[in-house]
C-alpha cells in the first residue's frame, strides 16, 4: 500500500511539474521572484531554495557522521564557518570579475548581496579554504581535510540543483535564444542587453539542475565505496566541471577574463586537476580514518 501511495505521489508531482514548466516556458504563467512580500521585505525564492539546499545537505551528511567516526560538534562548527566563507568567497569572486564593468562605478553595491551577484566557484573556493583552516587549527579535529571535502562534495551538487531553481524564479542564468520545443519564455524586463527582441531562450537552469541531481546521486553513494579519502572530491571536480563547461557555452550572462569565459576556464582547470588527483589517490591509496 505504501509503495502504491509513493508511486501515485511521484506521478502526481511529475504531472504538476510538467504543467507548471509548460505554463512558464510558454509564457502563460509569469513568475514572481518572491514567495511573499510585506512592505519592502521580500522572501525570495532564491534565498529560500539556497537555505533549503544547505539544510537538506546538512541533514544528509549528519546521518553519516557515526559511520566515519566524526564528532557532531566538530562537524557543526566546520559547517558554520564553511557557510560564512562560502558566502564571502562567492561575493568576492563575483565582484572581482565585475569590478570594471559595475562595482568600480558603484562601490556601495559591493556589500548588497541581496541585489544578487554570487558565483559558485567562489563559494567552492571559500568552502575548501574554510575546511582546510578548520582541520589545521582544530588540534583534536575528528576528521581530516580530505574527509571534510568528500562530505561536502557528496552533497554539494544537491544544493546546486536546488539553487538553480532560484535562478528560474528570477528569470536569470538562462541561455541563448532558441526555438527548441522546450524553449523558455523570458519577460522583456528580464532580457539582457542585445537580446530584447528575442522571446524564448535555453532553460540552462533546468539543464544544470537535472545533471547536478544525477551527479549528487552518484557521489552520495560513491562516498561510501571510495578506496581513499579525496576521491569523492576529485570526482566532483571532474563531473561538475564537465557539466558547467558545456552549460556555460549556452549562457548569456557569463563572467569574462578578456575574451575567455571565466567559468569555462576554471572548469577546464578543475577537470584536469580532478583527474590527476583521482589517479594520484588511487595509486597512493590514503587509508580512511
C-alpha positions as CSV (number, residue, x, y, z in Angstrom):
1,X,0.0,0.0,0.0
2,X,2.8,2.4,0.9
3,X,4.6,1.7,-2.4
4,X,1.4,2.4,-4.3
5,X,1.0,5.7,-2.5
6,X,4.6,6.6,-3.2
7,X,4.1,5.8,-6.9
8,X,0.9,7.9,-7.0
9,X,2.7,10.8,-5.3
10,X,5.6,10.7,-7.8
11,X,3.2,10.5,-10.7
12,X,1.2,13.5,-9.2
13,X,4.5,15.5,-8.8
14,X,5.5,14.7,-12.3
15,X,2.2,15.8,-13.8
16,X,2.2,19.0,-11.8
17,X,5.8,19.8,-12.8
18,X,5.1,19.2,-16.4
19,X,2.1,21.5,-16.3
20,X,4.0,24.1,-14.3
21,X,7.0,24.2,-16.5
22,X,4.9,24.1,-19.7
23,X,2.9,27.1,-18.4
24,X,6.1,29.1,-17.5
25,X,8.1,28.2,-20.6
26,X,5.2,29.1,-22.9
27,X,4.7,32.5,-21.1
28,X,1.2,31.7,-19.9
29,X,2.4,31.9,-16.3
30,X,4.8,34.7,-15.3
31,X,6.7,34.0,-12.1
32,X,7.4,36.3,-9.2
33,X,10.8,36.3,-7.6
34,X,9.4,36.2,-4.1
35,X,7.2,33.9,-2.1
36,X,5.5,36.7,-0.2
37,X,6.1,40.4,0.3
38,X,5.4,42.6,3.4
39,X,6.2,46.3,2.8
40,X,9.7,46.4,1.4
41,X,10.6,43.0,2.7
42,X,10.5,40.1,0.3
43,X,11.1,36.4,1.0
44,X,12.6,35.5,-2.3
45,X,12.5,32.0,-3.8
46,X,16.3,32.2,-4.5
47,X,17.1,32.7,-0.8
48,X,14.6,30.1,0.3
49,X,15.9,27.5,-2.1
50,X,19.6,28.1,-1.2
51,X,18.7,27.7,2.5
52,X,16.7,24.6,1.8
53,X,19.7,23.2,-0.1
54,X,22.0,23.8,2.8
55,X,19.6,22.4,5.3
56,X,18.9,19.2,3.3
57,X,22.6,18.7,2.5
58,X,23.5,19.2,6.2
59,X,20.9,16.6,7.2
60,X,22.1,14.0,4.8
61,X,25.7,14.4,5.8
62,X,24.9,14.4,9.6
63,X,23.3,11.0,9.2
64,X,26.7,9.6,8.2
65,X,28.9,11.1,10.9
66,X,29.0,8.0,13.1
67,X,29.9,5.9,10.1
68,X,33.1,8.0,9.7
69,X,33.7,8.5,13.5
70,X,33.2,12.2,13.2
71,X,32.1,14.2,16.2
72,X,28.9,16.2,15.7
73,X,30.2,19.3,17.4
74,X,33.2,19.4,15.1
75,X,31.1,19.0,12.0
76,X,28.7,21.7,13.1
77,X,31.5,24.2,13.7
78,X,33.0,23.4,10.4
79,X,29.6,23.8,8.6
80,X,29.1,27.2,10.3
81,X,32.4,28.6,9.1
82,X,32.0,26.9,5.8
83,X,28.8,28.8,5.1
84,X,30.4,32.1,6.2
85,X,33.5,31.5,4.0
86,X,31.3,30.3,1.1
87,X,29.2,33.5,1.0
88,X,32.3,35.7,1.3
89,X,34.1,33.7,-1.4
90,X,31.1,33.7,-3.8
91,X,30.7,37.5,-3.4
92,X,34.4,38.4,-3.6
93,X,34.8,36.2,-6.7
94,X,31.8,37.9,-8.4
95,X,32.9,41.4,-7.5
96,X,36.5,40.8,-8.8
97,X,35.3,39.8,-12.3
98,X,32.6,42.5,-12.4
99,X,34.8,45.3,-11.0
100,X,35.5,47.2,-14.1
101,X,32.0,46.7,-15.5
102,X,30.0,47.6,-12.4
103,X,31.4,47.7,-8.9
104,X,34.2,50.3,-9.6
105,X,31.4,52.7,-10.5
106,X,29.1,51.7,-7.7
107,X,31.3,50.5,-4.8
108,X,28.4,50.8,-2.3
109,X,26.8,47.9,-4.0
110,X,29.6,45.5,-3.0
111,X,28.0,44.6,0.3
112,X,24.5,44.4,-1.0
113,X,24.4,40.7,-1.8
114,X,20.6,40.9,-1.6
115,X,20.8,42.6,-5.0
116,X,22.4,39.4,-6.4
117,X,25.9,38.5,-7.5
118,X,27.2,35.3,-6.1
119,X,29.5,32.9,-8.0
120,X,29.5,29.1,-7.3
121,X,33.3,28.8,-8.0
122,X,34.0,31.5,-5.4
123,X,31.7,29.6,-2.9
124,X,33.6,26.4,-3.6
125,X,37.0,28.1,-3.0
126,X,35.7,29.6,0.2
127,X,34.4,26.2,1.5
128,X,37.6,24.4,0.7
129,X,39.7,27.2,2.4
130,X,37.4,27.1,5.4
131,X,37.7,23.3,5.7
132,X,41.5,23.4,5.4
133,X,41.9,26.1,8.0
134,X,39.5,24.4,10.4
135,X,41.2,21.0,10.2
136,X,44.6,22.6,10.8
137,X,43.6,24.9,13.6
138,X,41.4,22.4,15.4
139,X,44.0,20.2,17.1
140,X,41.6,17.4,18.1
141,X,39.6,17.6,14.9
142,X,37.8,14.2,14.3
143,X,38.1,14.4,10.5
144,X,40.8,15.2,8.0
145,X,40.8,17.9,5.3
146,X,40.0,15.3,2.6
147,X,37.3,13.7,4.7
148,X,35.7,17.0,5.1
149,X,35.9,17.9,1.4
150,X,34.5,14.5,0.5
151,X,31.5,15.0,2.8
152,X,31.0,18.4,1.2
153,X,31.4,17.1,-2.4
154,X,28.9,14.3,-1.8
155,X,26.0,16.6,-1.2
156,X,27.1,19.9,-2.8
157,X,25.5,19.0,-6.2
158,X,22.2,18.6,-4.4
159,X,22.4,22.2,-3.1
160,X,23.4,23.4,-6.5
161,X,20.5,21.6,-8.1
162,X,18.0,23.3,-5.8
163,X,19.7,26.6,-6.1
164,X,19.4,26.7,-9.8
165,X,15.6,26.8,-9.4
166,X,16.2,30.2,-7.6
167,X,17.6,31.4,-11.0
168,X,14.4,30.1,-12.6
169,X,12.2,32.2,-10.4
170,X,14.4,35.3,-11.0
171,X,14.5,34.7,-14.8
172,X,18.3,34.7,-14.8
173,X,21.2,32.5,-15.8
174,X,19.3,31.4,-18.9
175,X,20.9,30.5,-22.2
176,X,20.9,31.8,-25.8
177,X,17.8,32.3,-27.8
178,X,16.3,29.0,-29.2
179,X,13.3,27.6,-30.9
180,X,13.6,24.1,-29.4
181,X,10.3,22.5,-28.1
182,X,11.4,23.1,-24.5
183,X,12.3,26.8,-25.1
184,X,11.7,29.1,-22.1
185,X,9.8,32.5,-22.4
186,X,11.6,35.3,-20.7
187,X,9.7,38.6,-20.0
188,X,11.1,41.7,-21.7
189,X,12.2,43.3,-18.4
190,X,14.5,40.3,-17.7
191,X,16.1,40.1,-21.1
192,X,19.8,41.1,-21.3
193,X,21.1,43.9,-23.5
194,X,21.3,42.7,-27.1
195,X,18.5,40.1,-26.6
196,X,15.4,42.3,-26.1
197,X,13.9,41.3,-29.4
198,X,14.0,37.6,-28.6
199,X,11.3,35.9,-26.5
200,X,12.5,32.3,-26.0
201,X,15.8,31.0,-24.5
202,X,17.5,27.8,-23.4
203,X,16.4,26.9,-19.9
204,X,20.0,26.3,-18.8
205,X,18.9,26.4,-15.1
206,X,17.0,23.2,-15.8
207,X,19.8,21.5,-17.7
208,X,22.2,22.1,-14.9
209,X,19.8,21.3,-12.1
210,X,18.9,17.9,-13.6
211,X,22.5,16.9,-14.2
212,X,23.6,18.2,-10.8
213,X,21.0,16.0,-9.2
214,X,22.3,12.9,-11.1
215,X,25.8,13.8,-10.0
216,X,24.6,14.0,-6.4
217,X,23.0,10.6,-6.5
218,X,26.3,9.1,-7.9
219,X,28.6,10.9,-5.5
220,X,26.5,10.4,-2.4
221,X,26.6,6.7,-2.9
222,X,30.2,6.6,-4.1
223,X,31.4,8.3,-0.9
224,X,30.6,5.0,0.9
225,X,32.6,2.9,-1.5
226,X,35.7,5.0,-2.1
227,X,39.1,3.4,-1.6
228,X,40.7,6.6,-0.2
229,X,39.8,10.0,1.1
230,X,39.7,12.7,-1.5
231,X,38.3,10.5,-4.3
232,X,34.8,11.9,-4.0
233,X,36.2,15.5,-4.1
234,X,38.2,14.7,-7.2
235,X,35.2,13.2,-9.0
236,X,33.1,16.2,-8.0
237,X,35.7,18.5,-9.7
238,X,35.6,16.4,-12.9
239,X,31.8,15.7,-13.1
240,X,30.5,19.1,-12.1
241,X,33.1,21.0,-14.2
242,X,32.2,19.0,-17.3
243,X,28.6,19.9,-16.7
244,X,29.3,23.5,-16.1
245,X,31.7,23.8,-19.1
246,X,29.0,23.0,-21.7
247,X,26.3,24.8,-19.8
248,X,28.4,28.0,-19.8
249,X,28.7,27.8,-23.6
250,X,25.0,28.5,-23.7
251,X,24.8,31.2,-21.1
252,X,24.3,34.9,-22.0
253,X,25.5,36.3,-18.7
254,X,29.0,34.8,-18.3
255,X,31.8,36.5,-16.4
256,X,34.7,37.1,-18.7
257,X,38.5,37.4,-18.3
258,X,39.4,39.1,-21.5
259,X,37.5,37.1,-24.1
260,X,37.5,33.9,-22.1
261,X,34.5,32.8,-20.1
262,X,35.8,32.5,-16.5
263,X,33.6,29.6,-15.6
264,X,34.9,27.6,-18.6
265,X,38.5,28.4,-17.7
266,X,38.1,27.3,-14.1
267,X,36.1,24.3,-15.1
268,X,38.8,23.2,-17.5
269,X,41.4,23.6,-14.8
270,X,39.3,21.6,-12.3
271,X,38.7,18.8,-14.8
272,X,42.5,18.3,-15.3
273,X,43.2,18.7,-11.6
274,X,40.4,16.3,-10.6
275,X,41.5,13.6,-13.0
276,X,45.2,13.9,-11.8
277,X,44.0,14.0,-8.2
278,X,41.9,10.8,-8.6
279,X,44.7,8.9,-10.3
280,X,47.2,10.0,-7.6
281,X,44.9,9.0,-4.8
282,X,44.2,5.6,-6.3
283,X,47.9,4.9,-6.7
284,X,48.8,6.0,-3.2
285,X,45.5,4.9,-1.5
286,X,45.3,7.1,1.6
287,X,43.8,4.9,4.4
288,X,40.5,6.2,5.5
289,X,40.3,7.4,9.1
